[in-house]
Amino acid sequence: MEKENNRSVSEFNNELKLKGFNAFQIEADGSATKVYSRKDFYKICLTTGRSKIHYAEKSYEQEGTILFFGNPHIPYSWETISTTYVGYTILFSEEFFQKSERSESLLQSSFFKIGGTPVLKITEEQRAFLNTVFLKMIDEQESDYQFKDELIRNYISLIVHESLKLEPAEDFEQGKNAASRLTSVFLELLERQFPIETIDSPLKLKTAQHFAQYLNVHVNYLNRAIKEVTGKPTTAHITERIVNEAKALLQHTDWNISEIALALGFESPTYFNNFFKKNTGTNPKKVRLDLV
């Protein structure tokens, strides 16, 4: 049996209690819809009730008990349909989990991996076992045990390993709003790359093909969806955001042009200068001089 807890999901969404970890019991937020949003932590939910999950360009409507795996790189929305909705959630940062052995391979599993299946149907027997694991984590985070961080990481690994034995849910469907959802994810992924704060981590997703590969969709499908929803090509969104960031770096940093070009993912200052002039009508050096 789940413990009584009257706190709702929304009270916990932005807090991580144990240096990158939090576990708690959830109850229904009525018929609230949790909108697409960027999170800085991984999430595993064990829930019982009826709901609809929009994940990237797919939708999954479930009734009963499921195990859901949330990746911080994939915004999603969760619509609670039933009035009775209970379960457990754990939130953990990548930094917290990376301290465990083989953490990278687990986070690259089919559940967390972009393009994978993030939902598992759970039987009553499996639910009883997982309930116990979630409750142990909830209790452990409040304990004084010296090595509780490592113990909790082991519990997370146990959930993932047990899940790898199960068959993923297959009834994901392309919904009528698939283009809108895919566009939301694309725009979120584009925006979360900024602002650029160091030249040591250059921009990685710079083309429509890069985003398509990252989202595990065909580039033509991505382009059609974004053009349909926004009226602008994928490349236009990418170009506009890179230009705006370039202007900000020219204005607010003392980085030289070569460093800015590198930070924005250009192979050389020449490529950056040509790109900037093509899209603004002027060159980076002139923009910086005008600001002095």
Secondary structure, DSSP 8 states (H G I E B T S, - for coil): --------GGGTTT---SSSEEEEEEE--TT-EE-----SSEEEEEEEEEEEEEETTEEEEEEEEEEEEE-TTS-EEEEE-SS--EEEEEEE-HHHHTTSTTHHHHHTSTTTSTTS--EEE--HHHHHHHHHHHHHHHHHTTS--TTHHHHHHHHHHHHHHHHHTS-B----EE-TTHHHHHHHHHHHHHHTT-S---TTS-----SHHHHHHHHTS-HHHHHHHHHHHHSS-HHHHHHHHHHHHHHHHHHH----HHHHHHHTT-SSHHHHHHHHHHHHSS-HHHHHHHH-
